[in-house]
Amino acid sequence: MNPVLLSLDLSSTTIGWIILDGTVRDQGTIKLTGADIADRCRQAFAAVGLIIETHPDIDCVAIESPVARYAKAVIPQARVSGAVLARAALFGLHAIEVTPSQAKLALTGRGNASKENMQARAIACGVSGEHAADALGCALAALGRVKVAV
């Protein structure tokens, strides 16, 4: 039995997501709007809750860790990640954090793959969009760390 993962690639303005159960069952991209980070956190909290409610068989959440590549962006990204982690926890879901290099390695075989490489490989798996491609890599990296009790 394959675990059902909700995998998320988060920024402070966009959430890429996929549902993986051995194959990609569903996917999407959510735009977070507005200048106020608290509003974007509320949007992320609500959107992830809706995804989880729509897919009640989710076993675990995989989330890409915030990266301090751009210091100005990491704090808002971390706030959105915190809102999403809190929402998952309210559903009793365990979260696995994956670094961007782990996600790249899992999807392309190279931990330093470019966005273009990620997207090309994701398209071959039926996933479209930059953030959804990163979410697929995150799911693949997390898969080996998920244990489902039956």
N, CA and C atoms as a LAMMPS dump frame, in Angstrom:
ITEM: TIMESTEP
0
ITEM: NUMBER OF ATOMS
450
ITEM: BOX BOUNDS ff ff ff
-5.0000000000000000e+02 5.0000000000000000e+02
-5.0000000000000000e+02 5.0000000000000000e+02
-5.0000000000000000e+02 5.0000000000000000e+02
ITEM: ATOMS id mol type element x y z
1 1 1 N 0.839 -1.191 0
2 1 2 C 0 0 0
3 1 3 C 0.883 1.253 0
4 2 1 N 0.677 2.103 -0.972
5 2 2 C 1.438 3.345 -1.046
6 2 3 C 0.847 4.391 -0.111
7 3 1 N 1.71 5.142 0.569
8 3 2 C 1.194 6.249 1.372
9 3 3 C 0.652 7.335 0.456
10 4 1 N -0.28 8.116 0.958
11 4 2 C -0.813 9.257 0.217
12 4 3 C -0.185 10.504 0.818
13 5 1 N 0.575 11.205 -0.015
14 5 2 C 1.274 12.403 0.436
15 5 3 C 0.672 13.65 -0.175
16 6 1 N 0.552 14.675 0.636
17 6 2 C 0.324 16.024 0.142
18 6 3 C 1.687 16.687 0.193
19 7 1 N 2.193 17.064 -0.958
20 7 2 C 3.508 17.683 -1.013
21 7 3 C 3.36 19.137 -1.43
22 8 1 N 4.104 20.008 -0.739
23 8 2 C 3.958 21.445 -0.919
24 8 3 C 5.289 22.125 -1.162
25 9 1 N 5.306 22.991 -2.154
26 9 2 C 6.422 23.905 -2.371
27 9 3 C 5.877 25.293 -2.082
28 10 1 N 6.423 25.949 -1.072
29 10 2 C 5.874 27.217 -0.605
30 10 3 C 6.821 28.378 -0.836
31 11 1 N 6.253 29.486 -1.246
32 11 2 C 6.942 30.764 -1.156
33 11 3 C 5.98 31.676 -0.403
34 12 1 N 6.289 32.926 -0.278
35 12 2 C 5.366 33.819 0.421
36 12 3 C 4.223 34.269 -0.482
37 13 1 N 4.269 33.888 -1.766
38 13 2 C 3.223 34.305 -2.704
39 13 3 C 2.603 33.154 -3.497
40 14 1 N 3.188 31.967 -3.438
41 14 2 C 2.719 30.854 -4.26
42 14 3 C 2.868 29.538 -3.511
43 15 1 N 1.875 28.673 -3.687
44 15 2 C 1.952 27.308 -3.169
45 15 3 C 1.772 26.37 -4.354
46 16 1 N 2.782 25.545 -4.614
47 16 2 C 2.644 24.457 -5.566
48 16 3 C 2.361 23.205 -4.775
49 17 1 N 1.418 22.379 -5.235
50 17 2 C 1.065 21.194 -4.466
51 17 3 C 0.74 20.024 -5.385
52 18 1 N 0.973 18.836 -4.85
53 18 2 C 0.557 17.602 -5.524
54 18 3 C 0.068 16.615 -4.478
55 19 1 N -0.794 15.719 -4.905
56 19 2 C -1.197 14.561 -4.114
57 19 3 C -0.561 13.373 -4.816
58 20 1 N 0.28 12.641 -4.101
59 20 2 C 0.997 11.499 -4.654
60 20 3 C 0.617 10.242 -3.888
61 21 1 N 0.209 9.202 -4.614
62 21 2 C -0.102 7.912 -3.999
63 21 3 C 0.534 6.785 -4.81
64 22 1 N 1.711 7.023 -5.282
65 22 2 C 2.374 6.121 -6.221
66 22 3 C 2.36 6.744 -7.605
67 23 1 N 1.287 7.453 -7.893
68 23 2 C 1.186 8.288 -9.085
69 23 3 C 0.664 9.65 -8.635
70 24 1 N 0.793 10.621 -9.502
71 24 2 C 0.278 11.951 -9.191
72 24 3 C -1.236 11.923 -9.391
73 25 1 N -1.954 12.029 -8.294
74 25 2 C -3.415 11.964 -8.328
75 25 3 C -4.043 13.33 -8.606
76 26 1 N -3.434 14.388 -8.074
77 26 2 C -3.975 15.733 -8.231
78 26 3 C -2.828 16.716 -8.064
79 27 1 N -2.996 17.925 -8.569
80 27 2 C -1.937 18.933 -8.485
81 27 3 C -2.516 20.313 -8.704
82 28 1 N -1.754 21.311 -8.327
83 28 2 C -2.209 22.666 -8.566
84 28 3 C -1.221 23.695 -8.064
85 29 1 N -1.562 24.937 -8.334
86 29 2 C -0.788 26.079 -7.864
87 29 3 C -1.767 27.094 -7.302
88 30 1 N -1.446 27.629 -6.158
89 30 2 C -2.291 28.615 -5.486
90 30 3 C -1.505 29.913 -5.376
91 31 1 N -2.098 30.993 -5.821
92 31 2 C -1.491 32.315 -5.683
93 31 3 C -1.992 32.953 -4.394
94 32 1 N -1.068 33.44 -3.588
95 32 2 C -1.393 34.168 -2.368
96 32 3 C -1.269 35.649 -2.694
97 33 1 N -2.318 36.41 -2.44
98 33 2 C -2.341 37.802 -2.887
99 33 3 C -2.368 38.779 -1.719
100 34 1 N -1.986 40.003 -2.021
101 34 2 C -2.026 41.079 -1.039
102 34 3 C -0.657 41.384 -0.477
103 35 1 N -0.513 42.59 0.004
104 35 2 C 0.764 43.038 0.549
105 35 3 C 0.981 42.576 1.986
106 36 1 N -0.096 42.303 2.706
107 36 2 C -0.009 41.95 4.118
108 36 3 C 0.297 40.462 4.285
109 37 1 N 1.403 40.134 4.932
110 37 2 C 1.809 38.743 5.096
111 37 3 C 0.787 37.967 5.939
112 38 1 N 0.152 38.621 6.877
113 38 2 C -0.863 37.931 7.687
114 38 3 C -2.022 37.469 6.803
115 39 1 N -2.423 38.283 5.837
116 39 2 C -3.482 37.878 4.9
117 39 3 C -3.039 36.687 4.059
118 40 1 N -1.801 36.704 3.6
119 40 2 C -1.307 35.58 2.79
120 40 3 C -1.203 34.311 3.635
121 41 1 N -0.839 34.442 4.905
122 41 2 C -0.803 33.274 5.796
123 41 3 C -2.208 32.711 5.987
124 42 1 N -3.205 33.585 6.15
125 42 2 C -4.596 33.125 6.278
126 42 3 C -5.043 32.417 4.997
127 43 1 N -4.664 32.958 3.836
128 43 2 C -5.012 32.329 2.565
129 43 3 C -4.382 30.942 2.462
130 44 1 N -3.112 30.835 2.841
131 44 2 C -2.409 29.547 2.783
132 44 3 C -3.05 28.55 3.742
133 45 1 N -3.364 28.994 4.951
134 45 2 C -4.01 28.157 5.965
135 45 3 C -5.325 27.6 5.426
136 46 1 N -6.131 28.459 4.831
137 46 2 C -7.434 28.05 4.3
138 46 3 C -7.277 27.128 3.097
139 47 1 N -6.379 27.468 2.181
140 47 2 C -6.209 26.68 0.957
141 47 3 C -5.722 25.273 1.257
142 48 1 N -4.758 25.15 2.139
143 48 2 C -4.238 23.825 2.486
144 48 3 C -5.307 23.029 3.229
145 49 1 N -6.088 23.678 4.059
146 49 2 C -7.2 22.994 4.719
147 49 3 C -8.195 22.44 3.71
148 50 1 N -8.487 23.214 2.673
149 50 2 C -9.417 22.759 1.636
150 50 3 C -8.852 21.561 0.867
151 51 1 N -7.558 21.597 0.56
152 51 2 C -6.929 20.462 -0.125
153 51 3 C -7.043 19.204 0.744
154 52 1 N -6.742 19.345 2.027
155 52 2 C -6.793 18.191 2.932
156 52 3 C -8.226 17.67 3.07
157 53 1 N -9.181 18.562 3.161
158 53 2 C -10.583 18.142 3.259
159 53 3 C -11.042 17.441 1.978
160 54 1 N -10.528 17.873 0.842
161 54 2 C -10.894 17.278 -0.447
162 54 3 C -10.255 15.901 -0.623
163 55 1 N -9.137 15.669 0.042
164 55 2 C -8.409 14.399 -0.038
165 55 3 C -8.235 13.855 1.387
166 56 1 N -9.298 13.324 1.983
167 56 2 C -9.236 12.915 3.395
168 56 3 C -8.353 11.701 3.669
169 57 1 N -7.847 11.046 2.62
170 57 2 C -6.991 9.87 2.829
171 57 3 C -5.501 10.224 2.887
172 58 1 N -5.172 11.503 2.96
173 58 2 C -3.763 11.912 3.054
174 58 3 C -3.162 11.349 4.335
175 59 1 N -1.992 10.724 4.191
176 59 2 C -1.287 10.15 5.338
177 59 3 C -0.262 11.098 5.95
178 60 1 N 0.298 11.98 5.115
179 60 2 C 1.439 12.775 5.56
180 60 3 C 1.582 13.993 4.648
181 61 1 N 2.224 15.018 5.163
182 61 2 C 2.513 16.218 4.39
183 61 3 C 4.026 16.333 4.23
184 62 1 N 4.452 16.556 2.996
185 62 2 C 5.873 16.838 2.717
186 62 3 C 5.965 18.309 2.344
187 63 1 N 6.918 18.992 2.916
188 63 2 C 7.034 20.431 2.692
189 63 3 C 8.492 20.79 2.447
190 64 1 N 8.709 21.642 1.463
191 64 2 C 10.077 22.074 1.195
192 64 3 C 10.47 23.13 2.218
193 65 1 N 11.628 22.953 2.818
194 65 2 C 12.128 23.868 3.835
195 65 3 C 12.408 25.249 3.245
196 66 1 N 12.131 26.306 4.018
197 66 2 C 12.504 27.649 3.558
198 66 3 C 14.018 27.754 3.416
199 67 1 N 14.435 28.514 2.412
200 67 2 C 15.863 28.677 2.137
201 67 3 C 16.232 30.146 2.268
202 68 1 N 17.33 30.413 2.934
203 68 2 C 17.761 31.788 3.167
204 68 3 C 18.604 32.336 2.02
205 69 1 N 18.278 31.943 0.797
206 69 2 C 19.006 32.449 -0.362
207 69 3 C 18.851 33.967 -0.467
208 70 1 N 17.637 34.419 -0.202
209 70 2 C 17.339 35.848 -0.222
210 70 3 C 16.792 36.2 1.153
211 71 1 N 17.602 36.864 1.965
212 71 2 C 17.252 37.136 3.354
213 71 3 C 15.912 37.858 3.472
214 72 1 N 15.628 38.769 2.566
215 72 2 C 14.382 39.536 2.621
216 72 3 C 13.154 38.64 2.412
217 73 1 N 13.316 37.566 1.67
218 73 2 C 12.184 36.695 1.344
219 73 3 C 11.989 35.56 2.344
220 74 1 N 13.022 35.181 3.076
221 74 2 C 12.921 33.983 3.913
222 74 3 C 11.962 34.157 5.09
223 75 1 N 11.868 35.34 5.659
224 75 2 C 10.968 35.525 6.802
225 75 3 C 9.504 35.394 6.373
226 76 1 N 9.051 36.069 5.312
227 76 2 C 7.659 35.836 4.887
228 76 3 C 7.408 34.385 4.466
229 77 1 N 8.379 33.766 3.816
230 77 2 C 8.229 32.367 3.413
231 77 3 C 8.097 31.48 4.645
232 78 1 N 8.881 31.725 5.656
233 78 2 C 8.816 30.943 6.889
234 78 3 C 7.473 31.14 7.59
235 79 1 N 6.926 32.331 7.52
236 79 2 C 5.606 32.572 8.129
237 79 3 C 4.52 31.781 7.413
238 80 1 N 4.555 31.775 6.091
239 80 2 C 3.579 30.987 5.327
240 80 3 C 3.765 29.505 5.647
241 81 1 N 5.01 29.045 5.705
242 81 2 C 5.273 27.646 6.054
243 81 3 C 4.706 27.315 7.43
244 82 1 N 4.874 28.209 8.376
245 82 2 C 4.339 27.99 9.713
246 82 3 C 2.819 27.864 9.715
247 83 1 N 2.15 28.705 8.942
248 83 2 C 0.684 28.63 8.845
249 83 3 C 0.256 27.294 8.251
250 84 1 N 0.977 26.837 7.24
251 84 2 C 0.649 25.565 6.589
252 84 3 C 0.922 24.388 7.521
253 85 1 N 2.039 24.425 8.221
254 85 2 C 2.346 23.353 9.178
255 85 3 C 1.308 23.298 10.292
256 86 1 N 0.858 24.461 10.752
257 86 2 C -0.176 24.497 11.788
258 86 3 C -1.475 23.891 11.261
259 87 1 N -1.824 24.201 10.031
260 87 2 C -3.06 23.66 9.452
261 87 3 C -2.982 22.138 9.336
262 88 1 N -1.858 21.637 8.855
263 88 2 C -1.684 20.184 8.745
264 88 3 C -1.782 19.527 10.116
265 89 1 N -1.194 20.153 11.117
266 89 2 C -1.218 19.604 12.475
267 89 3 C -2.644 19.533 13.02
268 90 1 N -3.479 20.495 12.664
269 90 2 C -4.874 20.469 13.119
270 90 3 C -5.634 19.276 12.547
271 91 1 N -5.159 18.74 11.429
272 91 2 C -5.748 17.538 10.849
273 91 3 C -5.047 16.277 11.348
274 92 1 N -4.075 16.448 12.249
275 92 2 C -3.353 15.304 12.788
276 92 3 C -2.322 14.729 11.836
277 93 1 N -1.897 15.522 10.858
278 93 2 C -0.932 15.037 9.867
279 93 3 C 0.49 15.38 10.263
280 94 1 N 1.351 14.404 10.169
281 94 2 C 2.778 14.594 10.4
282 94 3 C 3.378 15.278 9.176
283 95 1 N 4.347 16.144 9.39
284 95 2 C 5.01 16.836 8.283
285 95 3 C 6.468 16.406 8.197
286 96 1 N 6.921 16.202 6.98
287 96 2 C 8.318 15.891 6.7
288 96 3 C 8.891 17.066 5.921
289 97 1 N 9.962 17.652 6.435
290 97 2 C 10.609 18.747 5.718
291 97 3 C 11.72 18.194 4.84
292 98 1 N 11.798 18.742 3.647
293 98 2 C 12.772 18.32 2.644
294 98 3 C 13.517 19.56 2.175
295 99 1 N 14.826 19.473 2.058
296 99 2 C 15.589 20.605 1.542
297 99 3 C 15.43 20.674 0.026
298 100 1 N 15.628 21.858 -0.55
299 100 2 C 15.552 21.965 -2.009
300 100 3 C 16.524 21.021 -2.728
301 101 1 N 17.722 20.851 -2.205
302 101 2 C 18.682 19.956 -2.873
303 101 3 C 18.227 18.503 -2.795
304 102 1 N 17.582 18.092 -1.699
305 102 2 C 17.034 16.735 -1.612
306 102 3 C 15.914 16.539 -2.629
307 103 1 N 15.064 17.562 -2.799
308 103 2 C 13.971 17.49 -3.773
309 103 3 C 14.53 17.4 -5.196
310 104 1 N 15.544 18.196 -5.495
311 104 2 C 16.16 18.171 -6.826
312 104 3 C 16.798 16.819 -7.102
313 105 1 N 17.492 16.283 -6.117
314 105 2 C 18.139 14.979 -6.266
315 105 3 C 17.104 13.879 -6.511
316 106 1 N 16.003 13.92 -5.78
317 106 2 C 14.975 12.886 -5.908
318 106 3 C 14.297 12.925 -7.28
319 107 1 N 14.104 14.12 -7.825
320 107 2 C 13.388 14.242 -9.095
321 107 3 C 14.298 14.081 -10.304
322 108 1 N 15.518 14.628 -10.229
323 108 2 C 16.385 14.646 -11.419
324 108 3 C 17.64 13.809 -11.295
325 109 1 N 17.973 13.395 -10.07
326 109 2 C 19.219 12.677 -9.871
327 109 3 C 20.402 13.588 -9.596
328 110 1 N 20.146 14.908 -9.569
329 110 2 C 21.209 15.89 -9.29
330 110 3 C 20.697 16.897 -8.26
331 111 1 N 21.435 17.053 -7.191
332 111 2 C 21.041 17.969 -6.126
333 111 3 C 21.169 19.431 -6.476
334 112 1 N 21.813 19.726 -7.602
335 112 2 C 21.97 21.119 -8.033
336 112 3 C 21.255 21.374 -9.362
337 113 1 N 20.202 20.607 -9.64
338 113 2 C 19.472 20.738 -10.897
339 113 3 C 18.86 22.132 -11.026
340 114 1 N 18.742 22.589 -12.246
341 114 2 C 18.137 23.887 -12.519
342 114 3 C 16.612 23.774 -12.487
343 115 1 N 15.954 24.924 -12.423
344 115 2 C 14.486 24.947 -12.493
345 115 3 C 14.012 24.3 -13.791
346 116 1 N 14.736 24.547 -14.868
347 116 2 C 14.369 23.982 -16.169
348 116 3 C 14.449 22.458 -16.14
349 117 1 N 15.511 21.914 -15.52
350 117 2 C 15.633 20.459 -15.387
351 117 3 C 14.491 19.881 -14.551
352 118 1 N 14.157 20.574 -13.47
353 118 2 C 13.068 20.13 -12.6
354 118 3 C 11.753 20.092 -13.37
355 119 1 N 11.479 21.166 -14.093
356 119 2 C 10.219 21.248 -14.822
357 119 3 C 10.15 20.213 -15.943
358 120 1 N 11.259 19.986 -16.638
359 120 2 C 11.264 18.997 -17.724
360 120 3 C 10.978 17.601 -17.178
361 121 1 N 11.582 17.262 -16.073
362 121 2 C 11.357 15.943 -15.477
363 121 3 C 9.929 15.822 -14.95
364 122 1 N 9.431 16.908 -14.349
365 122 2 C 8.065 16.896 -13.826
366 122 3 C 7.045 16.732 -14.946
367 123 1 N 7.263 17.403 -16.062
368 123 2 C 6.354 17.283 -17.206
369 123 3 C 6.292 15.828 -17.666
370 124 1 N 7.442 15.153 -17.655
371 124 2 C 7.482 13.737 -18.035
372 124 3 C 6.642 12.881 -17.078
373 125 1 N 6.414 13.381 -15.864
374 125 2 C 5.602 12.673 -14.869
375 125 3 C 4.163 13.194 -14.838
376 126 1 N 3.829 14.096 -15.756
377 126 2 C 2.471 14.626 -15.822
378 126 3 C 2.197 15.809 -14.914
379 127 1 N 3.249 16.46 -14.424
380 127 2 C 3.101 17.604 -13.526
381 127 3 C 3.562 18.857 -14.248
382 128 1 N 2.751 19.914 -14.186
383 128 2 C 3.12 21.156 -14.864
384 128 3 C 3.205 22.316 -13.876
385 129 1 N 4.11 23.222 -14.152
386 129 2 C 4.296 24.408 -13.322
387 129 3 C 5.53 24.305 -12.447
388 130 1 N 6.197 25.433 -12.292
389 130 2 C 7.444 25.484 -11.53
390 130 3 C 7.269 25.017 -10.087
391 131 1 N 6.261 25.518 -9.411
392 131 2 C 6.077 25.163 -8.001
393 131 3 C 5.558 23.737 -7.829
394 132 1 N 4.693 23.294 -8.743
395 132 2 C 4.222 21.906 -8.666
396 132 3 C 5.374 20.942 -8.944
397 133 1 N 6.297 21.314 -9.834
398 133 2 C 7.476 20.482 -10.101
399 133 3 C 8.322 20.34 -8.843
400 134 1 N 8.515 21.434 -8.13
401 134 2 C 9.269 21.376 -6.883
402 134 3 C 8.534 20.529 -5.838
403 135 1 N 7.203 20.621 -5.823
404 135 2 C 6.417 19.802 -4.899
405 135 3 C 6.571 18.315 -5.216
406 136 1 N 6.657 17.979 -6.507
407 136 2 C 6.868 16.577 -6.889
408 136 3 C 8.221 16.087 -6.382
409 137 1 N 9.264 16.873 -6.57
410 137 2 C 10.581 16.499 -6.053
411 137 3 C 10.564 16.322 -4.553
412 138 1 N 9.864 17.198 -3.877
413 138 2 C 9.735 17.119 -2.42
414 138 3 C 9.028 15.823 -2.013
415 139 1 N 7.96 15.477 -2.728
416 139 2 C 7.227 14.24 -2.423
417 139 3 C 8.108 13.023 -2.624
418 140 1 N 8.839 12.99 -3.714
419 140 2 C 9.697 11.842 -4.001
420 140 3 C 10.795 11.708 -2.949
421 141 1 N 11.334 12.842 -2.498
422 141 2 C 12.373 12.809 -1.461
423 141 3 C 11.808 12.337 -0.126
424 142 1 N 10.563 12.681 0.165
425 142 2 C 9.95 12.325 1.448
426 142 3 C 9.429 10.898 1.476
427 143 1 N 9.13 10.35 0.324
428 143 2 C 8.475 9.045 0.245
429 143 3 C 9.157 7.963 1.069
430 144 1 N 10.463 7.885 0.995
431 144 2 C 11.184 6.854 1.72
432 144 3 C 11.17 7.035 3.228
433 145 1 N 10.735 8.186 3.685
434 145 2 C 10.705 8.476 5.122
435 145 3 C 9.32 8.285 5.726
436 146 1 N 8.331 7.91 4.905
437 146 2 C 6.956 7.745 5.374
438 146 3 C 6.691 6.295 5.725
439 147 1 N 6.178 6.059 6.885
440 147 2 C 5.743 4.747 7.33
441 147 3 C 4.269 4.837 7.656
442 148 1 N 3.457 4.025 6.986
443 148 2 C 2.017 4.047 7.206
444 148 3 C 1.621 2.817 8.013
445 149 1 N 0.984 3.046 9.131
446 149 2 C 0.492 1.956 9.965
447 149 3 C -0.879 1.523 9.443
448 150 1 N -1.044 0.231 9.271
449 150 2 C -2.337 -0.274 8.79
450 150 3 C -3.028 -1.102 9.839
